[in-house]
Amino acid sequence: LLYPKSKWVDDALVLMGNCFVLKGDYANAIRKYEELLKFYPNSERADEAKFMSAYTRVLYGSTEEALAALQDLQDEIKSKRWQEHVVFLAGRIYLKNGDCDGAIDYYQTYLKSFPGGQKAVDVTLALADCLIKVGRQSEVAKLLEPLATKQDLAGSMAAIKLGRAYRKLGQDDKALDIF
């Protein structure tokens, strides 16, 4: 670092890390995030660097390492914004790995902790899919009925998933009404 006492050095490290991510140079991205955390642990950008380091590990193909990091970060991160990202990403990793039970835990945590969050609709729809896959259709109705009444794409998707859940429950009349 040419100017280690500059008030912008933490910003520069995060931005360099982000640039490396965009270039697909994940090892250097992680190195930049770790530099920030080592030399500027009290930076306002520390939570972002912690999250981005875990996210970059996912991109790098180290999902187990990323999951371990995300689980640790749930208690470490102070920023509500980055906490939301951590819980969402952990749920996505579990879902991608085919572990619906793990995804359900994180998605339920997300909806409880961040009910109006940026990804609340996406999480609700993904949670419904997981609940259906593990045979918990009765929970899907309560989850999706409020969303299924909306006249938008999310409402339409919720209605289709809700209809599927009703069919699996043997409630064909309700499924037809929804469809």
PyMOL commands that set and color helices and strands:
alter all, ss='L'
color gray80, all
select helices_A, chain A and resi 9-23+26-39+46-60+63-76+80-96+100-113+120-133+137-148+153-168+172-178
alter helices_A, ss='H'
color red, helices_A
deselect
rebuild
show_as cartoon
